[in-house]
Amino acid sequence: MIQFYAPEIADTLRLPESDSAHAVRVLRMHEGDMMQVIDGRGNVYQCRLTEAHSKRAAVEILSCDPQALPWSQQIVVAVAPTKHLDRMEWMVEKLTEVGVNRIIPMLCGRSERKEIKTERLEKIAVSAMKQSLKATLPVIEPMTPISSIISAYDGYTKAVAYCDDAVGRTDFTSVYRPASDTIILIGPEGDFTPAEIESALAAGFTAVTLGENRLRTETAALYAVSACHIIDQINHINI
């Protein structure tokens, strides 16, 4: 099933230019053809194409069906962007497919990359959302200092993935509480500074390990989010 993304579809009754071109030029859709449109906020619209224009296709909305995410909690990942941007793009794609609510590019003392353009990451997330047949787009924040992140998210299960054995660490799978709002911090290639870890622990974060293997930044983020969903599924089965 092909989904089209139009965040303002309920107000404009039109597809954005990129989706208009895909529907009309690539798929050769005509007036009267049926299509499914999502707005990225959890709504699925059944529509009929009324104007097959390659830049501003118009539709008639026949129905709107809210589509809840298959998990109930908030899953937030704060990640220090990698030096090579293609790895960050891969991470956003896979996290969106697996299921995440918010991705925060995090500025740390040892960050390889100090700036990032979220527009490109949002486009990748939109594509992954459509491919995985979701209707909710994860929020991608602008680059945010780690100090601002660790001072927020009261009431969440808070974990910071750290590589230094000098700090007592707990396996993430034993820290995560099924169906609980959760934030996990993934540091840069050079890891967090001792001061950053000290601040995070003081703010209620638990230093965690993601297994015996040392993982790349993007792999660590995907591992953590996947672990949340797997634990939730196992817990649901056992209830």
Accessible surface in RSA format (square Angstrom, percent):
REM  Atomic radii and reference values for relative SASA: ProtOr
REM  Chains: A
REM  Algorithm: Lee & Richards
REM  Probe-radius: 1.40
REM  Slices: 20
REM RES _ NUM      All-atoms   Total-Side   Main-Chain    Non-polar    All polar
REM                ABS   REL    ABS   REL    ABS   REL    ABS   REL    ABS   REL
RES MET A   1   162.54  84.2  89.40  59.2  73.14 174.1  98.98  84.2  63.56  84.2
RES ILE A   2    87.63  49.9  74.20  55.3  13.43  32.4  77.59  55.9  10.03  27.2
RES GLN A   3     9.43   5.3   3.11   2.3   6.31  15.0   0.00   0.0   9.43   7.1
RES PHE A   4     4.28   2.1   4.28   2.7   0.00   0.0   4.28   2.6   0.00   0.0
RES TYR A   5    34.48  16.1  34.48  19.6   0.00   0.0  19.27  14.5  15.22  18.8
RES ALA A   6     1.54   1.4   1.39   2.2   0.14   0.3   1.54   2.2   0.00   0.0
RES PRO A   7    39.19  28.6  38.82  35.4   0.37   1.3  38.82  32.1   0.37   2.3
RES GLU A   8    89.28  51.3  86.32  65.3   2.96   7.1  42.66  82.5  46.62  38.1
RES ILE A   9     0.59   0.3   0.34   0.3   0.26   0.6   0.34   0.2   0.26   0.7
RES ALA A  10    60.32  55.5  37.79  58.3  22.53  51.2  37.94  53.4  22.38  59.3
RES ASP A  11   121.32  85.0  86.90  86.5  34.42  81.4  27.66  65.1  93.66  93.4
RES THR A  12    72.95  51.9  52.58  53.3  20.37  48.5  56.16  75.4  16.79  25.4
RES LEU A  13    76.62  42.7  76.62  54.8   0.00   0.0  76.62  53.8   0.00   0.0
RES ARG A  14    90.55  38.0  85.87  43.8   4.67  11.1  27.02  36.9  63.52  38.5
RES LEU A  15     5.45   3.0   0.00   0.0   5.45  13.7   0.51   0.4   4.94  13.3
RES PRO A  16    51.44  37.5  38.62  35.2  12.82  46.6  50.99  42.1   0.45   2.8
RES GLU A  17   103.66  59.5  96.41  72.9   7.24  17.2  29.37  56.8  74.29  60.7
RES SER A  18    82.22  69.5  64.62  86.2  17.61  40.6  56.05 119.4  26.17  36.7
RES ASP A  19     9.97   7.0   8.59   8.5   1.38   3.3   1.78   4.2   8.18   8.2
RES SER A  20     0.00   0.0   0.00   0.0   0.00   0.0   0.00   0.0   0.00   0.0
RES ALA A  21    25.44  23.4  25.44  39.3   0.00   0.0  25.44  35.8   0.00   0.0
RES HIS A  22    69.99  38.2  68.29  47.5   1.69   4.3  48.69  50.2  21.29  24.8
RES ALA A  23     0.00   0.0   0.00   0.0   0.00   0.0   0.00   0.0   0.00   0.0
RES VAL A  24    26.22  17.3  21.77  19.7   4.45  10.7  21.77  18.9   4.45  12.1
RES ARG A  25   139.21  58.4 131.28  66.9   7.93  18.9  44.29  60.5  94.92  57.5
RES VAL A  26    98.14  64.6  73.89  66.9  24.25  58.4  78.91  68.6  19.23  52.2
RES LEU A  27    62.76  35.0  39.30  28.1  23.46  59.0  42.79  30.1  19.97  53.7
RES ARG A  28   171.30  71.9 163.20  83.2   8.10  19.3  55.63  76.0 115.67  70.1
RES MET A  29    25.63  13.3  22.46  14.9   3.16   7.5  21.34  18.1   4.29   5.7
RES HIS A  30   118.35  64.7 118.35  82.3   0.00   0.0  77.04  79.4  41.31  48.1
RES GLU A  31   101.57  58.3  80.79  61.1  20.78  49.5  38.51  74.5  63.06  51.5
RES GLY A  32    41.46  51.1   0.00   N/A  41.46  51.1  24.31  66.7  17.14  38.4
RES ASP A  33    52.77  37.0  48.39  48.2   4.38  10.3  11.94  28.1  40.83  40.7
RES MET A  34   104.01  53.9  84.38  55.8  19.63  46.7  78.59  66.8  25.42  33.7
RES MET A  35    11.76   6.1   0.11   0.1  11.64  27.7  10.71   9.1   1.05   1.4
RES GLN A  36    26.16  14.6  23.68  17.3   2.49   5.9   5.74  12.2  20.43  15.5
RES VAL A  37     0.00   0.0   0.00   0.0   0.00   0.0   0.00   0.0   0.00   0.0
RES ILE A  38     0.00   0.0   0.00   0.0   0.00   0.0   0.00   0.0   0.00   0.0
RES ASP A  39     3.30   2.3   1.88   1.9   1.42   3.4   0.50   1.2   2.81   2.8
RES GLY A  40     7.89   9.7   0.00   N/A   7.89   9.7   1.55   4.2   6.34  14.2
RES ARG A  41   148.71  62.4 119.80  61.1  28.91  68.8  69.46  94.9  79.25  48.0
RES GLY A  42     8.02   9.9   0.00   N/A   8.02   9.9   6.89  18.9   1.13   2.5
RES ASN A  43    36.82  25.4  36.82  35.6   0.00   0.0   0.09   0.2  36.73  35.5
RES VAL A  44     9.37   6.2   9.37   8.5   0.00   0.0   9.37   8.1   0.00   0.0
RES TYR A  45    15.35   7.2  15.35   8.7   0.00   0.0   5.49   4.1   9.86  12.2
RES GLN A  46    57.83  32.3  57.81  42.2   0.02   0.1  22.77  48.5  35.06  26.6
RES CYS A  47     0.03   0.0   0.00   0.0   0.03   0.1   0.00   0.0   0.03   0.0
RES ARG A  48    86.22  36.2  86.22  44.0   0.00   0.0  19.48  26.6  66.74  40.5
RES LEU A  49     0.75   0.4   0.00   0.0   0.75   1.9   0.00   0.0   0.75   2.0
RES THR A  50    66.74  47.5  43.93  44.5  22.81  54.4  40.52  54.4  26.22  39.6
RES GLU A  51    60.28  34.6  59.89  45.3   0.39   0.9  27.19  52.6  33.09  27.0
RES ALA A  52    29.01  26.7   8.75  13.5  20.26  46.1   9.44  13.3  19.57  51.8
RES HIS A  53    53.70  29.3  48.90  34.0   4.79  12.3  36.72  37.8  16.98  19.8
RES SER A  54    23.22  19.6  19.14  25.5   4.08   9.4   5.48  11.7  17.74  24.8
RES LYS A  55   112.72  55.0 105.46  64.7   7.26  17.3  47.43  42.7  65.29  69.5
RES ARG A  56   123.44  51.8 123.35  62.9   0.09   0.2  38.47  52.6  84.97  51.5
RES ALA A  57     0.00   0.0   0.00   0.0   0.00   0.0   0.00   0.0   0.00   0.0
RES ALA A  58    12.52  11.5  12.52  19.3   0.00   0.0  12.52  17.6   0.00   0.0
RES VAL A  59     4.73   3.1   0.00   0.0   4.73  11.4   0.00   0.0   4.73  12.8
RES GLU A  60    76.40  43.9  74.04  56.0   2.36   5.6  28.10  54.4  48.29  39.4
RES ILE A  61    52.19  29.7  28.69  21.4  23.51  56.7  28.69  20.7  23.51  63.8
RES LEU A  62    75.27  41.9  40.90  29.3  34.36  86.4  44.69  31.4  30.58  82.3
RES SER A  63    45.95  38.8  36.74  49.0   9.21  21.2  40.22  85.7   5.72   8.0
RES CYS A  64    59.42  44.9  35.46  39.5  23.96  56.3  20.67  52.4  38.75  41.8
RES ASP A  65    69.83  48.9  69.35  69.0   0.48   1.1  25.58  60.2  44.25  44.1
RES PRO A  66   112.77  82.2  90.21  82.2  22.56  82.0  90.21  74.5  22.56 140.2
RES GLN A  67    70.12  39.2  62.51  45.7   7.61  18.1  29.21  62.2  40.91  31.0
RES ALA A  68    93.36  85.8  62.69  96.7  30.67  69.8  73.32 103.3  20.04  53.1
RES LEU A  69    41.43  23.1  24.16  17.3  17.26  43.4  24.47  17.2  16.95  45.6
RES PRO A  70   119.03  86.8  73.60  67.1  45.43 165.1  87.85  72.5  31.18 193.8
RES TRP A  71    24.77   9.9   9.56   4.6  15.21  35.7  17.35   9.3   7.42  12.0
RES SER A  72   106.02  89.6  62.70  83.7  43.32  99.8  55.69 118.6  50.33  70.5
RES GLN A  73     7.90   4.4   2.05   1.5   5.85  13.9   4.82  10.3   3.08   2.3
RES GLN A  74    70.28  39.3  70.28  51.4   0.00   0.0  20.88  44.5  49.39  37.5
RES ILE A  75     1.85   1.1   1.85   1.4   0.00   0.0   1.85   1.3   0.00   0.0
RES VAL A  76     0.83   0.5   0.55   0.5   0.28   0.7   0.55   0.5   0.28   0.8
RES VAL A  77     0.00   0.0   0.00   0.0   0.00   0.0   0.00   0.0   0.00   0.0
RES ALA A  78     0.00   0.0   0.00   0.0   0.00   0.0   0.00   0.0   0.00   0.0
RES VAL A  79     0.00   0.0   0.00   0.0   0.00   0.0   0.00   0.0   0.00   0.0
RES ALA A  80     0.06   0.1   0.00   0.0   0.06   0.1   0.00   0.0   0.06   0.2
RES PRO A  81     0.00   0.0   0.00   0.0   0.00   0.0   0.00   0.0   0.00   0.0
RES THR A  82     0.59   0.4   0.59   0.6   0.00   0.0   0.59   0.8   0.00   0.0
RES LYS A  83   120.81  58.9 114.11  70.0   6.70  15.9  57.96  52.2  62.85  67.0
RES HIS A  84   103.83  56.7 100.52  69.9   3.30   8.5  59.05  60.9  44.78  52.1
RES LEU A  85    56.66  31.6  51.93  37.2   4.73  11.9  51.93  36.5   4.73  12.7
RES ASP A  86    95.83  67.1  87.08  86.7   8.75  20.7  39.29  92.5  56.54  56.4
RES ARG A  87    43.47  18.3  41.74  21.3   1.73   4.1  30.55  41.7  12.92   7.8
RES MET A  88     0.52   0.3   0.43   0.3   0.09   0.2   0.10   0.1   0.42   0.6
RES GLU A  89    30.81  17.7  30.18  22.8   0.63   1.5   5.66  10.9  25.15  20.5
RES TRP A  90   101.27  40.6  95.76  46.4   5.50  12.9  83.18  44.4  18.09  29.3
RES MET A  91     0.70   0.4   0.57   0.4   0.13   0.3   0.11   0.1   0.59   0.8
RES VAL A  92     0.00   0.0   0.00   0.0   0.00   0.0   0.00   0.0   0.00   0.0
RES GLU A  93    59.17  34.0  59.17  44.8   0.00   0.0   3.32   6.4  55.85  45.6
RES LYS A  94    56.37  27.5  56.28  34.5   0.09   0.2  22.39  20.2  33.97  36.2
RES LEU A  95     0.00   0.0   0.00   0.0   0.00   0.0   0.00   0.0   0.00   0.0
RES THR A  96     1.57   1.1   0.35   0.4   1.21   2.9   0.76   1.0   0.81   1.2
RES GLU A  97    51.84  29.8  40.55  30.7  11.29  26.9   9.29  18.0  42.55  34.7
RES VAL A  98    58.52  38.5  37.45  33.9  21.07  50.8  44.19  38.4  14.33  38.9
RES GLY A  99     0.25   0.3   0.00   N/A   0.25   0.3   0.25   0.7   0.00   0.0
RES VAL A 100     6.20   4.1   0.00   0.0   6.20  14.9   0.00   0.0   6.20  16.8
RES ASN A 101    21.20  14.6  13.55  13.1   7.65  18.4   5.96  14.3  15.24  14.7
RES ARG A 102    64.10  26.9  64.10  32.7   0.00   0.0   2.07   2.8  62.02  37.6
RES ILE A 103     0.00   0.0   0.00   0.0   0.00   0.0   0.00   0.0   0.00   0.0
RES ILE A 104     5.13   2.9   5.13   3.8   0.00   0.0   5.13   3.7   0.00   0.0
RES PRO A 105     0.00   0.0   0.00   0.0   0.00   0.0   0.00   0.0   0.00   0.0
RES MET A 106     0.00   0.0   0.00   0.0   0.00   0.0   0.00   0.0   0.00   0.0
RES LEU A 107    56.46  31.4  53.29  38.1   3.17   8.0  53.29  37.4   3.17   8.5
RES CYS A 108     5.05   3.8   0.09   0.1   4.96  11.7   2.87   7.3   2.18   2.4
RES GLY A 109    55.24  68.1   0.00   N/A  55.24  68.1  30.01  82.4  25.23  56.5
RES ARG A 110   110.68  46.5  95.12  48.5  15.55  37.0  36.75  50.2  73.93  44.8
RES SER A 111     8.36   7.1   0.00   0.0   8.36  19.3   0.00   0.0   8.36  11.7
RES GLU A 112    91.49  52.5  61.78  46.7  29.71  70.7   6.52  12.6  84.97  69.4
RES ARG A 113    65.47  27.5  61.70  31.5   3.77   9.0  11.36  15.5  54.11  32.8
RES LYS A 114   114.01  55.6 102.26  62.7  11.74  28.0  84.22  75.8  29.79  31.7
RES GLU A 115   141.30  81.1 134.80 102.0   6.51  15.5  50.08  96.9  91.22  74.5
RES ILE A 116    25.18  14.3   0.50   0.4  24.68  59.5   5.06   3.6  20.12  54.6
RES LYS A 117   162.60  79.3 155.72  95.5   6.88  16.4 100.97  90.9  61.63  65.6
RES THR A 118    24.24  17.2  22.79  23.1   1.45   3.5   3.23   4.3  21.01  31.8
RES GLU A 119   110.67  63.5 109.12  82.6   1.55   3.7  58.47 113.1  52.20  42.6
RES ARG A 120   121.44  51.0 118.33  60.3   3.11   7.4  38.14  52.1  83.30  50.5
RES LEU A 121     0.73   0.4   0.73   0.5   0.00   0.0   0.73   0.5   0.00   0.0
RES GLU A 122    66.96  38.4  66.94  50.6   0.02   0.0  17.01  32.9  49.94  40.8
RES LYS A 123   144.25  70.4 135.96  83.4   8.29  19.7  81.63  73.5  62.62  66.7
RES ILE A 124    22.57  12.8  20.40  15.2   2.17   5.2  22.25  16.0   0.32   0.9
RES ALA A 125     0.13   0.1   0.13   0.2   0.00   0.0   0.13   0.2   0.00   0.0
RES VAL A 126    23.28  15.3  23.28  21.1   0.00   0.0  23.28  20.2   0.00   0.0
RES SER A 127    67.12  56.7  64.04  85.5   3.08   7.1  27.22  58.0  39.91  55.9
RES ALA A 128     3.15   2.9   0.00   0.0   3.15   7.2   2.80   3.9   0.35   0.9
RES MET A 129     0.00   0.0   0.00   0.0   0.00   0.0   0.00   0.0   0.00   0.0
RES LYS A 130    47.56  23.2  44.76  27.5   2.80   6.7  19.39  17.5  28.17  30.0
RES GLN A 131   125.88  70.4 102.66  75.0  23.22  55.3  56.10 119.4  69.78  52.9
RES SER A 132    34.04  28.8   9.30  12.4  24.74  57.0  17.38  37.0  16.66  23.3
RES LEU A 133    84.52  47.1  74.40  53.2  10.12  25.4  74.40  52.2  10.12  27.2
RES LYS A 134    23.91  11.7  23.41  14.4   0.50   1.2  16.67  15.0   7.23   7.7
RES ALA A 135     1.09   1.0   0.00   0.0   1.09   2.5   0.00   0.0   1.09   2.9
RES THR A 136    36.28  25.8  33.93  34.4   2.35   5.6  28.61  38.4   7.67  11.6
RES LEU A 137    36.75  20.5  27.29  19.5   9.47  23.8  27.29  19.2   9.47  25.5
RES PRO A 138     7.90   5.8   2.88   2.6   5.02  18.3   4.40   3.6   3.50  21.8
RES VAL A 139    67.38  44.3  62.42  56.5   4.95  11.9  67.38  58.5   0.00   0.0
RES ILE A 140    13.34   7.6   0.44   0.3  12.91  31.1   0.44   0.3  12.91  35.0
RES GLU A 141    43.82  25.2  43.29  32.8   0.53   1.3   5.79  11.2  38.03  31.0
RES PRO A 142    86.44  63.0  86.00  78.4   0.44   1.6  86.44  71.4   0.00   0.0
RES MET A 143    40.62  21.0  18.35  12.1  22.27  53.0  18.35  15.6  22.27  29.5
RES THR A 144    29.20  20.8  28.61  29.0   0.59   1.4  21.57  29.0   7.63  11.5
RES PRO A 145    62.91  45.8  62.91  57.3   0.00   0.0  62.91  51.9   0.00   0.0
RES ILE A 146    15.31   8.7  15.30  11.4   0.01   0.0  15.30  11.0   0.01   0.0
RES SER A 147    71.81  60.7  65.41  87.3   6.40  14.7  45.92  97.8  25.89  36.3
RES SER A 148    57.15  48.3  43.29  57.8  13.86  31.9  23.91  50.9  33.24  46.6
RES ILE A 149     3.63   2.1   1.96   1.5   1.67   4.0   3.63   2.6   0.00   0.0
RES ILE A 150    15.83   9.0  14.59  10.9   1.24   3.0  14.59  10.5   1.24   3.4
RES SER A 151    86.38  73.0  52.99  70.7  33.38  76.9  45.72  97.4  40.66  57.0
RES ALA A 152    40.96  37.7  33.67  52.0   7.29  16.6  40.84  57.5   0.13   0.3
RES TYR A 153    45.07  21.0  32.46  18.5  12.62  32.8  26.98  20.3  18.10  22.3
RES ASP A 154   124.71  87.4 101.39 100.9  23.31  55.1  37.79  88.9  86.92  86.7
RES GLY A 155    75.20  92.7   0.00   N/A  75.20  92.7  43.16 118.4  32.04  71.8
RES TYR A 156    47.61  22.2  34.82  19.8  12.80  33.3  17.36  13.0  30.26  37.3
RES THR A 157     9.52   6.8   5.14   5.2   4.38  10.4   9.52  12.8   0.00   0.0
RES LYS A 158    25.11  12.2  20.26  12.4   4.85  11.6   9.97   9.0  15.14  16.1
RES ALA A 159     0.00   0.0   0.00   0.0   0.00   0.0   0.00   0.0   0.00   0.0
RES VAL A 160     0.49   0.3   0.49   0.4   0.00   0.0   0.49   0.4   0.00   0.0
RES ALA A 161    14.74  13.6   9.81  15.1   4.93  11.2  10.31  14.5   4.43  11.7
RES TYR A 162    12.09   5.6   7.64   4.3   4.45  11.6   1.08   0.8  11.01  13.6
RES CYS A 163    55.16  41.7  45.02  50.2  10.14  23.8   7.38  18.7  47.78  51.5
RES ASP A 164    62.34  43.7  54.49  54.2   7.85  18.6  18.07  42.5  44.27  44.1
RES ASP A 165   116.19  81.4  90.70  90.3  25.49  60.3  36.83  86.7  79.37  79.2
RES ALA A 166    92.17  84.7  47.75  73.7  44.42 101.0  59.94  84.4  32.23  85.4
RES VAL A 167    38.50  25.3  33.67  30.5   4.83  11.6  37.29  32.4   1.21   3.3
RES GLY A 168    71.76  88.5   0.00   N/A  71.76  88.5  44.84 123.0  26.92  60.3
RES ARG A 169    77.94  32.7  42.38  21.6  35.56  84.7   3.28   4.5  74.66  45.2
RES THR A 170    59.22  42.1  55.20  56.0   4.02   9.6  32.48  43.6  26.74  40.4
RES ASP A 171    57.31  40.1  51.98  51.7   5.33  12.6  25.10  59.1  32.20  32.1
RES PHE A 172     0.54   0.3   0.54   0.3   0.00   0.0   0.54   0.3   0.00   0.0
RES THR A 173    61.26  43.6  48.12  48.8  13.14  31.3  30.44  40.9  30.82  46.6
RES SER A 174    81.48  68.9  43.62  58.2  37.86  87.2  50.20 106.9  31.28  43.8
RES VAL A 175    24.44  16.1  13.79  12.5  10.65  25.7  18.35  15.9   6.09  16.5
RES TYR A 176     7.95   3.7   0.00   0.0   7.95  20.7   0.00   0.0   7.95   9.8
RES ARG A 177   130.94  55.0 130.53  66.5   0.40   1.0  62.05  84.8  68.89  41.8
RES PRO A 178    54.66  39.8  38.52  35.1  16.15  58.7  38.52  31.8  16.15 100.4
RES ALA A 179    58.42  53.7  40.84  63.0  17.58  40.0  41.04  57.8  17.38  46.1
RES SER A 180    13.41  11.3   6.36   8.5   7.04  16.2  13.41  28.5   0.00   0.0
RES ASP A 181    54.78  38.4  48.65  48.4   6.13  14.5   3.33   7.8  51.44  51.3
RES THR A 182     1.74   1.2   1.74   1.8   0.00   0.0   1.74   2.3   0.00   0.0
RES ILE A 183     0.00   0.0   0.00   0.0   0.00   0.0   0.00   0.0   0.00   0.0
RES ILE A 184     3.53   2.0   3.53   2.6   0.00   0.0   3.53   2.5   0.00   0.0
RES LEU A 185     0.01   0.0   0.01   0.0   0.00   0.0   0.01   0.0   0.00   0.0
RES ILE A 186     5.59   3.2   5.59   4.2   0.00   0.0   5.59   4.0   0.00   0.0
RES GLY A 187     8.33  10.3   0.00   N/A   8.33  10.3   1.64   4.5   6.69  15.0
RES PRO A 188     7.18   5.2   0.03   0.0   7.15  26.0   0.03   0.0   7.15  44.4
RES GLU A 189    77.83  44.7  40.89  30.9  36.94  87.9  45.84  88.7  31.99  26.1
RES GLY A 190    39.85  49.1   0.00   N/A  39.85  49.1  30.92  84.9   8.93  20.0
RES ASP A 191    24.31  17.0  22.27  22.2   2.04   4.8  17.41  41.0   6.90   6.9
RES PHE A 192     1.35   0.7   0.49   0.3   0.87   2.3   0.51   0.3   0.84   2.4
RES THR A 193    29.77  21.2  29.77  30.2   0.00   0.0  26.88  36.1   2.89   4.4
RES PRO A 194    88.63  64.6  82.54  75.2   6.09  22.1  84.72  69.9   3.91  24.3
RES ALA A 195    67.12  61.7  60.91  94.0   6.21  14.1  64.10  90.3   3.02   8.0
RES GLU A 196    21.43  12.3  18.02  13.6   3.41   8.1  16.28  31.5   5.15   4.2
RES ILE A 197     4.32   2.5   4.32   3.2   0.00   0.0   4.32   3.1   0.00   0.0
RES GLU A 198   125.47  72.0 120.45  91.1   5.02  12.0  43.79  84.7  81.68  66.7
RES SER A 199    53.85  45.5  45.41  60.6   8.43  19.4  18.76  39.9  35.09  49.2
RES ALA A 200     0.47   0.4   0.47   0.7   0.00   0.0   0.47   0.7   0.00   0.0
RES LEU A 201    70.74  39.4  55.30  39.6  15.44  38.8  55.46  39.0  15.27  41.1
RES ALA A 202    92.64  85.2  48.20  74.4  44.44 101.1  60.94  85.8  31.69  84.0
RES ALA A 203    34.39  31.6  14.32  22.1  20.07  45.7  27.13  38.2   7.27  19.2
RES GLY A 204    48.71  60.1   0.00   N/A  48.71  60.1  31.34  86.0  17.37  38.9
RES PHE A 205     7.43   3.7   0.00   0.0   7.43  19.3   0.00   0.0   7.43  21.3
RES THR A 206    49.43  35.2  46.92  47.6   2.51   6.0  22.10  29.7  27.33  41.3
RES ALA A 207     2.83   2.6   0.86   1.3   1.96   4.5   0.86   1.2   1.96   5.2
RES VAL A 208     0.08   0.1   0.00   0.0   0.08   0.2   0.00   0.0   0.08   0.2
RES THR A 209    30.82  21.9  28.52  28.9   2.30   5.5  23.92  32.1   6.90  10.4
RES LEU A 210    18.93  10.5   9.27   6.6   9.66  24.3  10.47   7.4   8.46  22.8
RES GLY A 211    31.32  38.6   0.00   N/A  31.32  38.6  20.85  57.2  10.46  23.4
RES GLU A 212   180.87 103.8 144.27 109.1  36.60  87.1  64.85 125.4 116.01  94.7
RES ASN A 213   115.86  79.9 104.97 101.4  10.89  26.2  20.25  48.7  95.62  92.4
RES ARG A 214   193.94  81.4 156.15  79.6  37.79  90.0  69.81  95.4 124.13  75.2
RES LEU A 215    55.60  31.0  31.57  22.6  24.03  60.4  33.92  23.8  21.68  58.3
RES ARG A 216   147.42  61.9 136.31  69.5  11.11  26.4  45.76  62.5 101.66  61.6
RES THR A 217     9.71   6.9   3.82   3.9   5.89  14.0   3.58   4.8   6.13   9.3
RES GLU A 218    12.07   6.9  12.03   9.1   0.04   0.1   2.58   5.0   9.49   7.8
RES THR A 219    52.23  37.1  52.11  52.8   0.12   0.3  38.38  51.5  13.85  20.9
RES ALA A 220     8.21   7.5   8.21  12.7   0.00   0.0   8.21  11.6   0.00   0.0
RES ALA A 221     0.00   0.0   0.00   0.0   0.00   0.0   0.00   0.0   0.00   0.0
RES LEU A 222    35.83  20.0  35.83  25.6   0.00   0.0  35.83  25.2   0.00   0.0
RES TYR A 223    82.76  38.6  74.71  42.5   8.05  21.0  60.00  45.1  22.76  28.1
RES ALA A 224     0.30   0.3   0.23   0.4   0.07   0.2   0.30   0.4   0.00   0.0
RES VAL A 225     0.29   0.2   0.00   0.0   0.29   0.7   0.29   0.3   0.00   0.0
RES SER A 226    29.89  25.3  28.75  38.4   1.14   2.6  21.23  45.2   8.66  12.1
RES ALA A 227    10.94  10.1   6.17   9.5   4.77  10.9  10.45  14.7   0.49   1.3
RES CYS A 228     2.23   1.7   2.23   2.5   0.00   0.0   0.00   0.0   2.23   2.4
RES HIS A 229    22.15  12.1  21.47  14.9   0.68   1.7  13.01  13.4   9.14  10.6
RES ILE A 230    94.88  54.0  94.88  70.7   0.00   0.0  94.88  68.3   0.00   0.0
RES ILE A 231    33.97  19.3  32.96  24.6   1.01   2.4  33.59  24.2   0.38   1.0
RES ASP A 232    25.18  17.6  20.53  20.4   4.64  11.0  20.71  48.7   4.47   4.5
RES GLN A 233   113.42  63.4 109.26  79.9   4.16   9.9  36.50  77.7  76.92  58.3
RES ILE A 234    93.98  53.5  93.66  69.8   0.32   0.8  93.98  67.7   0.00   0.0
RES ASN A 235    57.55  39.7  53.21  51.4   4.35  10.5   7.06  17.0  50.49  48.8
RES HIS A 236   137.94  75.4 131.54  91.4   6.40  16.4  85.19  87.8  52.75  61.4
RES ILE A 237   135.22  76.9 109.86  81.8  25.36  61.1 115.36  83.1  19.86  53.9
RES ASN A 238   115.20  79.4  79.39  76.7  35.81  86.2  29.73  71.6  85.47  82.6
RES ILE A 239   160.17  91.1 103.72  77.3  56.44 136.0 130.21  93.8  29.96  81.3
END  Absolute sums over single chains surface
CHAIN  1 A    11747.2       9442.4       2304.8       6330.7       5416.5
END  Absolute sums over all chains
TOTAL         11747.2       9442.4       2304.8       6330.7       5416.5
